[in-house]
Amino acid sequence: MKDFKKLRLGVALCGSFCTFSKAVDLIKTLVGYGIDITPIMSFNAYETSTRFGKATDFIAEIEALTGHTMLHTLKDVEPLGPKNLIDALLIAPCTGNTLAKLSLAITDTPVLLAAKSLLRNGKPIIIALATNDGLGINLKNIGTLMAAQNIYFVPLGQDDFVHKPCSLVADLNKVPETLSLALEHQQLQPVLITYSV
């Protein structure tokens, strides 16, 4: 696996609130590799508290882990690409809403503008999907982005095919390996996996 010690990685969280605790654990793991993480949140992720936790608590914990202030406005993220501030962007969790907008080049949230900011320079975007409609109406958007240059998926599978047959969730344990290959412009295979909780 690639040496991550000099890597500057943007980690962006969208509003899949039920996965935030796992996302925080992932950030701890990535920091442990020596990665310099710039944290980013969508408007909804930054502003919304839910039964899964208070937004302010998640923000404070992530800022403490990374040593950086949370970027959460369009103005905050716009310089990331042009000023070469980060080397890659991991969107974890990436909601179906963000996935759909990214596939249509819509950039109306900090996460989406951060992605556009990096794509303009040919830098990798790594998507860790968490959506209830991945095998439904969003399937076409997954296909569009899998065929796009510089976009890579963390391997994903059905997390509850009985009760949520269209739901797809990325295996966050596979983020380091996915990231390592994405930095070499390769997709980790297999992309479709048997998901284990």
Secondary structure in CASP SS format (residue, H / E / C, confidence):
PFRMAT SS
TARGET T0000
AUTHOR 0000-0000-0000
METHOD secondary structure of the structure
MODEL  1
M C 1.00
K C 1.00
D C 1.00
F C 1.00
K C 1.00
K C 1.00
L C 1.00
R E 1.00
L E 1.00
G E 1.00
V E 1.00
A E 1.00
L E 1.00
C C 1.00
G C 1.00
S C 1.00
F H 1.00
C H 1.00
T H 1.00
F H 1.00
S H 1.00
K H 1.00
A H 1.00
V H 1.00
D H 1.00
L H 1.00
I H 1.00
K H 1.00
T H 1.00
L H 1.00
V H 1.00
G H 1.00
Y C 1.00
G C 1.00
I C 1.00
D E 1.00
I E 1.00
T E 1.00
P E 1.00
I E 1.00
M E 1.00
S C 1.00
F H 1.00
N H 1.00
A H 1.00
Y H 1.00
E H 1.00
T C 1.00
S C 1.00
T E 1.00
R C 1.00
F C 1.00
G E 1.00
K C 1.00
A H 1.00
T H 1.00
D H 1.00
F H 1.00
I H 1.00
A H 1.00
E H 1.00
I H 1.00
E H 1.00
A H 1.00
L H 1.00
T H 1.00
G C 1.00
H C 1.00
T C 1.00
M C 1.00
L E 1.00
H C 1.00
T C 1.00
L H 1.00
K H 1.00
D H 1.00
V H 1.00
E H 1.00
P H 1.00
L H 1.00
G C 1.00
P C 1.00
K C 1.00
N C 1.00
L C 1.00
I C 1.00
D C 1.00
A E 1.00
L E 1.00
L E 1.00
I E 1.00
A E 1.00
P E 1.00
C E 1.00
T C 1.00
G H 1.00
N H 1.00
T H 1.00
L H 1.00
A H 1.00
K H 1.00
L H 1.00
S H 1.00
L C 1.00
A C 1.00
I C 1.00
T C 1.00
D C 1.00
T C 1.00
P H 1.00
V H 1.00
L H 1.00
L H 1.00
A H 1.00
A H 1.00
K H 1.00
S H 1.00
L H 1.00
L H 1.00
R C 1.00
N C 1.00
G C 1.00
K C 1.00
P C 1.00
I E 1.00
I E 1.00
I E 1.00
A E 1.00
L E 1.00
A E 1.00
T E 1.00
N C 1.00
D C 1.00
G C 1.00
L C 1.00
G C 1.00
I C 1.00
N C 1.00
L H 1.00
K H 1.00
N H 1.00
I H 1.00
G H 1.00
T H 1.00
L H 1.00
M H 1.00
A C 1.00
A C 1.00
Q C 1.00
N C 1.00
I E 1.00
Y E 1.00
F E 1.00
V C 1.00
P C 1.00
L E 1.00
G E 1.00
Q C 1.00
D C 1.00
D C 1.00
F C 1.00
V C 1.00
H C 1.00
K C 1.00
P C 1.00
C C 1.00
S C 1.00
L E 1.00
V E 1.00
A E 1.00
D C 1.00
L H 1.00
N H 1.00
K H 1.00
V H 1.00
P H 1.00
E H 1.00
T H 1.00
L H 1.00
S H 1.00
L H 1.00
A H 1.00
L C 1.00
E C 1.00
H C 1.00
Q C 1.00
Q C 1.00
L C 1.00
Q C 1.00
P C 1.00
V C 1.00
L E 1.00
I C 1.00
T C 1.00
Y C 1.00
S C 1.00
V C 1.00
END
